Amino acid sequence: MDQFLFFLVAFLAVASAVYFVFARNPLYAILSLIVTMFSIAGMYILLNAQFLAIIQIIVYAGAIMVLFLYILMMLNLNKQDESKKNNTLKFVGVFTAGLLLIGVLGVFRGVQDNHVVVENVDRGVGLTKNLGRLLFNEYVLPFELASILILAGIVGAVLIGKKDL
């Protein structure tokens, strides 16, 4: 039953992502992206990663999608701008997608189908506690570097947005 639900949610995620790419109306595209984000959160729940599912819903489906909708409404896109697209850009996009597909297939060719054995996991504590132990014990340097990178991005956004500096 779990595998059927996983494939159902995965199909919904892929279908809504494909609709996002090919949708003509930007509003429908963003709404399908919201469905994609909720589907990914559903996959996290089925993989017993509830914390990641909640973060996915709050950050991506909540904050980022509201920001996208706000930007879309402020841009006021018209249909007359669509005819100005150049065929060269379409060719470059298809060529780049083909290169990406070749790269992904090359990566999957090198992957071996070995079963991963999970050891040293304390099943008595929750997922969030295990995640915290892992982040602050084994991956403390990448965690701190990511926080510095996020801080630099916030400072840069404030400096760009501020007119009086």
WOPE-V575662 format. One record per residue. SS is DSSP state (hx for helix, st for strand, lp for the rest). PSI is psi as a letter, one per 20 degrees, with the letter a starting at -180 (999 if undefined). D_LAST is the distance of its C-alpha to the last C-alpha in whole Angstrom. Layout:
ss:SS psi:PSI d_last:D_LAST
ss:SS psi:PSI d_last:D_LAST
This chain:
ss:lp psi:g d_last:59
ss:hx psi:h d_last:55
ss:hx psi:h d_last:56
ss:hx psi:g d_last:56
ss:hx psi:g d_last:53
ss:hx psi:g d_last:51
ss:hx psi:h d_last:52
ss:hx psi:g d_last:52
ss:hx psi:h d_last:48
ss:hx psi:g d_last:47
ss:hx psi:g d_last:49
ss:hx psi:g d_last:47
ss:hx psi:g d_last:44
ss:hx psi:g d_last:45
ss:hx psi:g d_last:46
ss:hx psi:h d_last:43
ss:hx psi:h d_last:41
ss:hx psi:g d_last:43
ss:hx psi:h d_last:43
ss:hx psi:g d_last:39
ss:hx psi:h d_last:39
ss:hx psi:j d_last:42
ss:lp psi:p d_last:41
ss:lp psi:h d_last:40
ss:lp psi:p d_last:39
ss:hx psi:h d_last:35
ss:hx psi:g d_last:36
ss:hx psi:h d_last:39
ss:hx psi:g d_last:37
ss:hx psi:h d_last:35
ss:hx psi:h d_last:37
ss:hx psi:h d_last:39
ss:hx psi:h d_last:37
ss:hx psi:g d_last:37
ss:hx psi:h d_last:40
ss:hx psi:g d_last:40
ss:hx psi:g d_last:37
ss:hx psi:h d_last:40
ss:hx psi:g d_last:43
ss:hx psi:h d_last:41
ss:hx psi:h d_last:41
ss:hx psi:h d_last:44
ss:hx psi:h d_last:45
ss:hx psi:h d_last:43
ss:hx psi:g d_last:46
ss:hx psi:h d_last:49
ss:lp psi:j d_last:48
ss:lp psi:k d_last:47
ss:lp psi:m d_last:44
ss:hx psi:h d_last:43
ss:hx psi:g d_last:40
ss:hx psi:h d_last:38
ss:hx psi:g d_last:40
ss:hx psi:g d_last:38
ss:hx psi:h d_last:35
ss:hx psi:g d_last:35
ss:hx psi:g d_last:36
ss:hx psi:g d_last:33
ss:hx psi:g d_last:30
ss:hx psi:g d_last:31
ss:hx psi:h d_last:34
ss:hx psi:f d_last:32
ss:hx psi:g d_last:28
ss:hx psi:g d_last:27
ss:hx psi:h d_last:30
ss:hx psi:h d_last:29
ss:hx psi:g d_last:25
ss:hx psi:g d_last:27
ss:hx psi:g d_last:29
ss:hx psi:g d_last:26
ss:hx psi:g d_last:25
ss:hx psi:g d_last:28
ss:hx psi:h d_last:29
ss:hx psi:h d_last:26
ss:hx psi:h d_last:26
ss:lp psi:m d_last:30
ss:lp psi:p d_last:32
ss:lp psi:q d_last:35
ss:hx psi:h d_last:38
ss:hx psi:h d_last:38
ss:hx psi:h d_last:35
ss:hx psi:h d_last:37
ss:hx psi:i d_last:40
ss:hx psi:i d_last:37
ss:lp psi:p d_last:37
ss:lp psi:q d_last:39
ss:hx psi:h d_last:42
ss:hx psi:h d_last:40
ss:hx psi:h d_last:37
ss:hx psi:g d_last:40
ss:hx psi:g d_last:42
ss:hx psi:h d_last:39
ss:hx psi:g d_last:39
ss:hx psi:g d_last:42
ss:hx psi:g d_last:43
ss:hx psi:g d_last:40
ss:hx psi:h d_last:41
ss:hx psi:g d_last:44
ss:hx psi:g d_last:43
ss:hx psi:g d_last:41
ss:hx psi:g d_last:45
ss:hx psi:g d_last:46
ss:hx psi:g d_last:44
ss:hx psi:g d_last:45
ss:hx psi:h d_last:48
ss:hx psi:h d_last:48
ss:hx psi:g d_last:47
ss:hx psi:h d_last:49
ss:hx psi:h d_last:52
ss:hx psi:i d_last:51
ss:lp psi:p d_last:51
ss:lp psi:q d_last:54
ss:lp psi:m d_last:55
ss:lp psi:q d_last:56
ss:lp psi:p d_last:56
ss:lp psi:p d_last:53
ss:lp psi:p d_last:55
ss:lp psi:o d_last:53
ss:lp psi:r d_last:53
ss:lp psi:k d_last:52
ss:lp psi:p d_last:51
ss:lp psi:o d_last:51
ss:lp psi:i d_last:52
ss:lp psi:i d_last:53
ss:lp psi:r d_last:49
ss:lp psi:r d_last:47
ss:hx psi:h d_last:45
ss:hx psi:h d_last:41
ss:hx psi:g d_last:43
ss:hx psi:g d_last:44
ss:hx psi:g d_last:40
ss:hx psi:g d_last:39
ss:hx psi:g d_last:41
ss:hx psi:g d_last:41
ss:hx psi:g d_last:37
ss:hx psi:i d_last:37
ss:hx psi:f d_last:40
ss:lp psi:h d_last:40
ss:lp psi:k d_last:37
ss:hx psi:h d_last:35
ss:hx psi:g d_last:33
ss:hx psi:h d_last:32
ss:hx psi:g d_last:31
ss:hx psi:h d_last:29
ss:hx psi:h d_last:27
ss:hx psi:h d_last:27
ss:hx psi:h d_last:25
ss:hx psi:h d_last:23
ss:hx psi:g d_last:22
ss:hx psi:g d_last:21
ss:hx psi:g d_last:19
ss:hx psi:h d_last:17
ss:hx psi:h d_last:17
ss:hx psi:g d_last:16
ss:hx psi:g d_last:13
ss:hx psi:g d_last:12
ss:hx psi:h d_last:13
ss:hx psi:g d_last:10
ss:hx psi:h d_last:8
ss:hx psi:h d_last:9
ss:hx psi:h d_last:10
ss:lp psi:p d_last:7
ss:lp psi:h d_last:6
ss:lp psi:j d_last:4
ss:lp psi:999 d_last:0
